[in-house]
Amino acid sequence: MEPELAAAYERCRQLHRRHGRTYYLATRLLPTWKRPHVHALYGFTRYADEIVDSTDYLPDGERAARLREWSDRFVAGLHGAAVDDPLLPAVLHTIERFDMDRADFASFLRSMAMDLEVTEYADYDDLLGYMEGSAAVIGTMMLPILEPADADAAREPARQLGLAFQLTNFLRDIGEDLERGRIYLPQRDLRTFGVSPAELHQAAARGTATTAIRELVRYEITRAREHYAAAAPGVTMLAPTSQACIRTAFHLYGGILDEIERADLDVFARRATVPTHRRLQVAARCLLTPAGTPVATPRAPERAS
């Protein structure tokens, strides 16, 4: 591998290790040759997300211009142009290596651009339109690396797993998203539970959720678990050497929902994370689980007293 390409893969790996602890741990259960390609996909999505979220000190127009410039550089690379970028060579190499669907990447970049223009979503269908690009396509990007026996059959479970992970992140990060001026919970759901955007901001400032917000979170957790249930059959469709990785990610991301419930659904009291010892236990258990073993959606845990 040429030094420039090797450096790009290493850059992606470092981004993954620093910012995606859960998924990075799961990726370590893949065969060694597959891991750099997963790091490359993570690096692509993370870098675009950082242009949007880590430059919020800049005017929206300048952030949009930066995202557009980087997207144009990526598209040029897809068409064979030389690319001067710290990580895109690895992304382009991975896309070429697995003949990935370029439309998935275009859809993802459209959703990233939406984050600079859209701050709330009227209902869940509207949110799903955003999540199609921000989450569902990440599931389908991964499929060629994970080598399902039947790619067509595995496509919908992969989409559903992306949606499940994204909605889990939304619930965990309600407070952080409020600071960025965004609400990913559908406005219709807020009205159903009698929660106003102002009340979300007030609860975040206090560090304590109201009863109404807790009930709203409970409802959204139920919705997220429906996506996990739809995704579960897809794990056993993957190559045997890929199943431990996705099984681990499935349970660790689902474990974030468990932690929210253990905290009595208060997403503002602390950031929900799965403890390190439990993460390692889950990874070890999944590594030892025979390939082909069905994945069961876990039940809600006992709440903290």
N, C-alpha and C positions, 0 to 999 in steps of 0.2 A: 504494500500500500504506500502511495506517495506521501511524503511528510505533510504536505498541506491537507490532504484528505484525512490522514491520521489525526492531525491536530484538530480538525473540525469535529471528528467523532469524539475526541477527548473533551472538547468544549461542551458538546451536547451532554456527555456523561456527567460532567461537573454540574451543569445546570440541573440535571435530573436528580443527582445526589443531594444538591443543596435545597431544592424547592419541592421535590416530590418524594418525600421519605417513604410513604406507604407504597407507591407504585415502584419505586426504586428497589425496595426490599423484595417485592414480588418478582421483579425482573431478574433478580439474581438467581431465581429458580429455573430460568430458561437455560437451554444449552448455551455455552459460551459464545458461539458464533452468531446467535440471534440477538444477544443483548445490545450490541452497538446500534443495531437498526431500531430497536425500541427507544434507545437514548436519542437517536436522531429525530424520531417523530416527536418525542417529548420536547426536545430542544426547539423544534420548529414551533410548536404550539406555545411553549413558554415564552419564547422570545417575542412573538407577536403580542402575547398578553402583556408582557412587560412594556412594550411600546405604548400600549393603551393605558395600563394601570400604574406604572412606575414613573411616568412622566407627567403626573397630574398637576405639577407646578407650571406646566406649559399651557398655553391656550389650546382649546380643542382643535382649532384649525391647524396649528403646528403639529399636534400629535397625529392628526389625520394625514398630513403631508408626509410625516415620517413613516407611518404605516403604509401609505400608498407607494412611497419610494422603495421601501423594503419589499413590498409585494411585487412591484414591477421588476425588481432585481431577481426575485425568485422566478417569476414567469419567464423572464429572459433566459434564465438558467435552464428552465424546462425545454426551451427551444434551442439549446446548445450553446448559448453565449457563455463566455468565461465570466465567472462570478467572483468578485473580490468581497468576501464576507467571512467572518470567523466560524460560522456553522453551516451555512447553506450548502457547501460542497458535500457534507455528509448527508444532508436531507435529500439532495438531488441524486446522490449515489444510491441511497436506499430506495427511492422511488423507482429508479431505473432497474435496480437489482430485482425488485419484486413486481415490476410492471404495475404499479399502483394506479388506481383511478385518479386522474388529475382533477376531476370534478369535485372530489372530496376536499381537496386542498383549497379550491376556489370557494367552496361553500363555507369552509372554516374562516377564510379571510373576510368574507362578507359579514359573518357574524361578529368578528372582531371590530369591523368598521361600525357595525350597529351600536357597539358599546360607547361610541363617541357621539351618538345621536339620540339613542333611545334610553330613557331612564326608568321606564316602568312599562308593564304589560297588562293589557285590559283583562285577559282571561288566560286559561291554561293553553288553549289552542295558539294564542299569540306567543306565549312563552315557548311552546314547542317549536314554533317557527324559528325562533332564535336558537334553541337548543339543537335543532337539526344540524346546524353548522358548527356550533360550539362543542357539541358532545357526541351526537349520534354518528357523525362521520369519523370521529376518532376511533370509535369501535370498528368501523368498516376499514379504516386505514390499517388497523392492526392485523386484520384477518390474513393477508398473504404471509405475514411473518409467522403467525400461529398455525398455519397449515391445516385448516379444517378438511375433513374427508369430503364434505359437500359444501362448497363455498356459498352456493345459493341458499341452502337450508340454514347455514350459520349466520347469514347476513342480518336477519331481523333480531335474533338474540344478541348479536354484537351491538346493534343500534340501541337496543333496550338497556344493555349494560352501560353504554356511554351516557344515556339519559339518567339512569339510576345514580351513577357517580356524580353527574353534574348537579342533580337535585339535592343530593347529600351535601355537596359543597355549598350550595346556596343556603341550606338550612344552617350549616355550621358557621357560615360567614355573613349572616344577616347584618351584624354590626359593622363589619369592615366594608360591606357594600354600601351601607347607609353613608359612611364617611366619604365614599366616592360619588355620592349623589344618586345611587341606583337602588331600586327595589325589584328583586327578582320574584317576589311572591305576587301572584296575580291580584290585580286590584279587585276583581270580583270576589276572590276568597277573603280579602281583607274586609270588604263590606259584609260578607256573610257572617263573619265572626265579630263584627262590630269594632274593627281595629282601623284607625286612621293612620296615614303616613306620619302625621305629627306624633301620634302615640308611640309609634315605633321609635322615632328619634328620641322621645322623652325616656322611654324604657332603656334605650342604649346608653343615654347619658347617666341614668341612675344605676345601670348595671344590674337591673332586675326586670324580668318580664312580668306583665300583668297576667291575670287569669285568662283573659280573652286571647292574648298573644300565645299563651301556652296551648290553648285549644286549637288555635290556628296552626301552630307547629305540629301538634299531634295529627291533624288532618293531612298536612303535607308529608309527614313521615309515612302515613298509610299509603299515600300516592306513590312515594318513592319505592316503598316495598313492593308495590304492584309491578314496577319496572324491574326490580330485582327478580321477582318471581318469573316474569316473562323472559328474563335473560338466563336463568339458571340452566335450562336444557342445553344451551349453547356450549357450556364448558366441556361436556363430554363429546361434542362434535369435533373438538380440536385434536391435533396430533397429540399422542400420549405425552410427549416431552414438553408440550405447552400447557398441559392442564393444571399442573401444580401452581404455575405462575398466576393464571387467571382465577383459579380457585382461591388463592391467597388474597388477591386484590378484591375479589367478590366479598370475602368475609371481613377483610379489614375495613373497606369502605362501609359495608353494612354495620360494622362495629361502631362507626362514628354515630350512626343513628341510635345504637344502643346506649352510647355514652350520653347523648342528648336526653334520652329517656331516664337514665340513671340520675341525671341532674334535674329531674322533675320538669323537663321540657323548657328549662330556662337557658336560652341560647346567649343571654347577655351576661350571665354570672361568670362564665369562663368559656374559653374556646374548647370545644369538645375534641378530645384526642384519645386514641387508643393507647394505653400505657405500653411502654417498650416491652416489658416482660410478656404481655399478652400478645403483642405483635409477633414476637419471636415464637411463642407457643403455637400461634395460628400457622405461621410459615412452616414450622417443623411438622405439624399435624398434616398440613396439605401436601408437603413433600412426601410423606409416608402413605398418603391415601392412594390406593390403586387407581390407575387410569381407568376411566369408564364408570367410576362410582358417581351416582347422581348427586347433584348439589341440592341440599334442602335449604329453603329460606328460613333463617332462624326466627324464633319467636321473640317477642318483646321481653327484655330483661326485667328483673325486679327493680323498682325504684329505690333510690336511697331514702333511708328513713330520716 
